Amino acid sequence: MPRSVNSVASRARRKRILRETKGYWGRRKNVWTVAKNAYEKALCYAYRDRRVKKRSYRSLWIQRINAACRLHNLSYSKFIKGLKANNIEINRKVLSHMANNDANAFSKIVSKCV
């Protein structure tokens, strides 16, 4: 009895990986074993960095709020403490947007926190 090999599925699997690694550098785009490892590693990085992206955006918001607070002679930590003391519940994303685009509204919030 001849050996049964599902070469159609194997080729399709290889083609899919090579199609995914199309823009990679060097052998990572066209050598099966190297491309497979590169693709698996890329998936790991993508999973990890979807969480890192949230951290980096929060960091960016804090930097923008801090810069806007410094224009009003106030530190970020004292500003956040003032928000909590006055029961003002606005998240950092909205505060950052206000600091960037609506300076008047942000200055009103700062005046309530001082």
Buried (B, 14 or more C-beta within 10 A) or exposed (E): EEEEEEEEEEEEEEEEBBEBBEEBEEEBBEBEEBBBBBBEEBEEEEEEEEEEEEEEEBEEBBEBBBEBBEEBEBEBEEBBEBBEEEEEEEEBBEBBBBBBEEEEEBBEBBEEBE
